[in-house]
C-alpha cells in the first residue's frame, strides 16, 4: 500500500453475523425490572429509523497513518432496495473525507457530502428485485468508533494499539455505513498494517500476505 514505507501485512478476516447489539437489547427487554439505568442511552428520540434498503454485506478495507491517527479506507456495501424505485442511497459518515464513490464494478457515481451523511445519486432506479454494490473510498481521523493508543513523551513505552468499539452507533466515524441497530449484515475486514503489529478480529482468518515492495 502506498501509505506506508515499511513492510506491510494485509490480514483478511470474515466475521460471523453481527448480532451482539440485538442480544444486548433482547436481554434488556427480558429483565426490565432488574435495573432502572440504561446500558446504552437512547438516541434520536428512541424511535427506530426508517430504511430504504437492507444491507447484506460490508467489505471493509483499511490501512492506517499512525502519526496522524488517520484511517484510509474503502468500503463496499452490498444492499437490496426496499422500494420499487430507489434513486439514491444515504450512508452515515461523520467527519469524513470522501474521495470517490462508484459501483463495485468501477463506474463512478455522483455524491453529496453532508455534515453527518454521504448521499449517493444512482444513475438509474433500482427495485427490491435488484442487488446493488457501492464502493466508497475515504479517509478520516475518527474521534469515536476507532481509537489510536500510541507512545508519547510522557509514556514512551506504551504499546501501539488501534482498536474499534462502534457499538451501538459510532461505527460511522471510521467507515461509511448504515449505523443504526435495526439492520443486520455480514462483514469482512482487510486490514493492512506495518510489520510488527498483529491484527485481531472476530470471525475466520482467511489469509495473511506480505507486501515486501513497500
SULVEN-V537098 format. One record per backbone hydrogen bond with DSSP energy under -0.5 kcal/mol. CO is the residue of the C=O (numbers start at 1). NH is the residue of the N-H. If there is no record, write none. Layout:
# SULVEN-V537098
co,nh
CO,NH
CO,NH
This chain:
# SULVEN-V537098
co,nh
1,4
7,195
8,211
9,11
9,193
10,209
11,13
11,191
12,206
12,207
13,15
13,189
14,204
15,187
17,19
19,23
20,24
21,25
22,26
23,27
24,28
25,29
26,30
27,31
29,32
31,34
43,46
44,47
52,82
52,83
53,55
54,80
56,186
57,78
58,60
58,188
59,61
59,76
60,62
60,190
61,74
62,192
63,72
64,66
65,69
65,70
66,69
70,65
71,73
71,140
72,63
73,138
74,61
75,77
75,136
76,59
76,78
77,79
77,134
78,56
78,57
79,132
80,54
85,87
86,126
87,122
89,120
91,118
92,177
95,141
96,98
97,99
97,139
100,137
101,109
102,135
103,106
107,103
110,121
112,114
112,119
115,95
116,93
117,114
118,91
118,120
119,112
120,89
120,122
121,110
126,86
127,81
127,130
132,79
133,104
134,77
135,102
136,75
137,99
137,100
138,73
139,97
140,71
144,146
145,165
147,163
148,150
149,161
155,152
155,158
161,149
163,147
166,170
166,171
170,173
171,174
171,175
172,94
177,92
177,179
178,180
180,182
180,183
185,18
186,58
188,60
189,13
189,191
190,62
191,11
191,193
192,64
193,9
194,197
204,14
204,206
207,12
209,10
210,212
211,8
